[in-house]
Amino acid sequence: MGHQFSMAEISKADAARALLRWYAEMGVDETIGRTPADFFAWEPPRAQASAAPPYSRPAPATRTASDRPATGVFASDTALLSADEAVAKAKTIAAACTSFEALGEAVAAFDGCPLKQSAMNTVFADGVPGSDLLIIGEAPGREEDRVGKPFVGRAGQLLDRMLASIGRSREKDTLISNVIYWRPPGNRTPTQLEIAACRPFVDRLIELTAPKAVMLAGGVSTQALLGVSGIMRSRGVWREIETATGARFPALPVFHPAFLLRQPGQKRFAWADLLTLEARLRDG
């Protein structure tokens, strides 16, 4: 007689399938090790080791609890940086950039954000530098990390259609970026430390491109650049981004296209916000 499966075994199998479905929905698309990786625990490369090729994915190291650096410590190519040191380094580098191209190169070379250790590509910006519209989203997803450009997945395709509805495109008169330049594992929300490490570059991007208006796509970018939480309440209301140098730029929070894909009933509010944005750009 064949093996008779018990109810307990069937329940475990159902639970495993449910867990796999949840992983897929959360954006987990690969298994690297038998245990979760602690991205604050990467050991810096030894001085005598040859430099790794750009954007190569390092192999996870086996660690014990005593090996792990304290929370708030970032691994760089040369040393362990505290969060404050990473931010200070980003401020110094960003302030020295005098062009969009120089800033892009500086971001690609920056080693103060731990997300870079697990990302395939640096995702800086896409579109026309100096456009009167700058869109700033959250962070790269799987497709963005693969391609190296922001907003190229399903959410990006919707964003392109949204822009087309008001006669705009990234090829002609729009620049697109994010508050984070490397994909968080599993598409999780960026931490405050990760956002802080990238913020000087975001500020400098705004200053160098001097847009007439900044569209903040989603709650993460709105919170990061305006200090305002709750996208449901903040969307559609003009505010000002103040950069580190004191420069001010008008900003309009809107729903992130990924949210609209999940909640299509909210598109009527997105359309109203797009009309508000179009009027501001048209009338100055």
N, C-alpha and C positions, 0 to 999 in steps of 0.2 A: 504494500500500500504506500502511496506517495506521502510526502510530508504534509501534515495538516497545519496550516498557519493559524496561530492563536490570534485572538482579538488584540492582544498587546502588540504582536508583530505587525499586524495590519495598521494599528494606530501609529506605530513608529514610522512606517512607510509613508502614511498620509502626511505625518508631520514633516518628514524629510522633503516630500514634494512641495508642501506649502512653503517651507523655508527657502527652497530653490527658487520658487516663483517670486518670493519677496525679494531675494537677492537680485533677480533680474529686473524687477521693477525699480529697485533702488540704484540701478546702474552698475552693479558689480558684474564685470564681464570677464574676469580672469582670476585664476587661483595661482598665487605665487609661492605660498608655503603652507605648512600644516597649521600654523598659528598666525593670528593677525600681526602685521608689521607695525612697529612703533616708529613713526617717521621722525620723532624727536631723538631717536636713539642711534641714528646712523653714525658710524665711526668715521672721522675724517680720514682721507687717504694719507698714507705715509709719505713723507717728503721725498723719499727716493723713488717712489712709484711714478711711472710715466703718466702723463695726463690722459684722461679718458677722452674719447672722441666726443664732439658736441652732441648733447642730448642723448647720450647712451644711458641705458637703464642699469644702475648698479645692482649686483647680486645681493640679496638680503643676507646680513651676517647673523650668525647664531649668538645670542646674548643672554647674559644672566641679569637679574634685577640690579646687582651691584655695579654692572657696567654702564647702566643707563645714565646719561646726563640729566640734570634736574630739569623740570618743566620750565619752559621759557628760554631754553638754550637751543640755538640753531646750529646745525652743522654746515660749515662752509668748506671750500676746497683747501683751506690752509689752517683753519683753527675753529674752535667752538666759539660762536658768537652768542652773547646774550641777546635777548629781544631788543634791549635798548641800543646795544652796539650795532645790531643789524639795521635798525631804523636810522641811527646816526650815519652809518655808512651809506645807506640809500640817499639820505638828504645831501650828503657831500657830493655823491656821484651825479645825482639828478641836477643839482644846482650848477654843475659845471657844463651841462649839455646846452648848447646854443642852437641846436637844430633838431627837427623831428628825426632825421636819420641818425644823428648822434645819440639821441635818447633811445631809439630802438636798439642800437648796438649796445648801449649801456645796460639795458634791461636784459638782453640776451646773455651778457657776461656776468650779471649780478649773481652772487652766490649766497645771499643772506636770507633767502626764503626756503624753508625745508621742502616745500612742494616740488621744487625743481629736481630733487633727487629721484622722484618717482615718475616724472613726466617724460613724455616722448619729445615734446617740442615746447619752446617758448612761444606763447601766443600773445603778440603785442598789439597789433592793430591791423585794420583793413579798410580801404577806402581812399578818400582824397584828403591828404593833410591840408589844413587851412580852410576846410569847408566851414560854412557858417553853422552847420549842425554837427555836433559831436554826440554820439550815443555811447553810454557807458553801462555795461551790464555787470554780471556777477563774476563768473569764472569760466574757463574753457570746460566743455564736456568732452565725451569720448571722441566725437568726430573732429572737434576743434583741435584737440590734442594730436590727433593723427595727421590732420592737414596743416596745422600751424597757423590757422586764421580764426578769428572770432566769429561766432554766429554762422556756422555753415551746416549745422544739423537741421532737424525738423523745425526747431525754434527759429533758427536763422532764416529758413525759407519763409516762415510766416512773417518774420521781421521785414524781409525784402518785399513781401506783398503789402505790408502795412505802409512802408515807405512809398511804394509805387502808387498807393491810393492818394497820396498828397503830392505826386509828381516828383518824387525823389528816388535816388538810388546810391548805393555805395560806389558805383563806377563813376558817378557824375558829380555829386555835391554833398556827400555825407562821409564822415569818418566814424569808425566803430572800434571800440576797445572794451576793456573790462577793468574792474578794480583788482583783479588777481590775474597773473600772467601764466600760471601753470595749473594744470588740472588737479583738483583735490581728489584723492583716491575714492572711487565709488561715487563720484559727483556729490560728495557731502558738502555742506555749507562751509565756507572758509572760516577759520577762527579769527578772532580779533588780532592775535599776534601776526598771522599771515597777512591780514589786510593792512596792518600798520607797517609791515616791512615793505609793502608795495606802494603805499600811499604817496611817498615823495615823488615817485615816478608818475603817478596819476596826476598829481598837482602840476608837475612840470609839463606834462602832455597838454593839459588844459591851457596853461600859460603860453606855451609855444604855438599852439594852433589857434588860440584866441577865438573860439566859436561865438557866434551870436546867441546861440542857445545850446544847452546841454540837456539831452533827454536821458534820464536815469531809468533804466529798465529793471524794475523789480525792487524788492525790499532791501536786499543786501547792499546794493549800490547806493540806495537812498539813505540807509542808516550809516554807511561808511563815509559818505561825502557831505551829508547834511545833518547827521546826528538825529534823524527823525525816524522813529520806528512806527510800524503799522502802515503798510502800503495801501490798505483799503481806505484809510482815512487821509493819507498824504497824497494819493494820486490826483492829478489834475490841478494841483495848486502850485503856482510859481513860487520858488524860493531862490536863494542865492548860495552858490558854493563860494567859500572863501579859501583861497590857497594859502600856503605857508608864507608867501610874501605879502599877503593882504589883498591880493587882486580878487575881484568879485565877478562872478559870471552867473547869469540867470539859468535856473535849472528847473525842469519839469519832471517829477516822478510819474511813471506810468507802470501799468502791469507788465511783467516780463512775458514775452511771447510763449515761453514754456508753460506759464500759468494759464494763458489763454487756450492753449491746446488741451489742458485738463479741464478748464472751465469755459467752454465756448459761449456760455450765456453772458459772460462779462465783456464780450467784444464790443457791445454797444458803448460801454464806458471808454474802452480803448479808442474807439472811433471819435468820440467827443474830445478826448485828449489830443488825438492827432490833429483835429481841426484847430484846437487851441494852439498847438505847436506851429501849425502852418501859418496862422494869423500873426503870431509873434515874429516868425522869420520873414514874412512878407512885409509887415508894417514896421519892423525894427523896434 
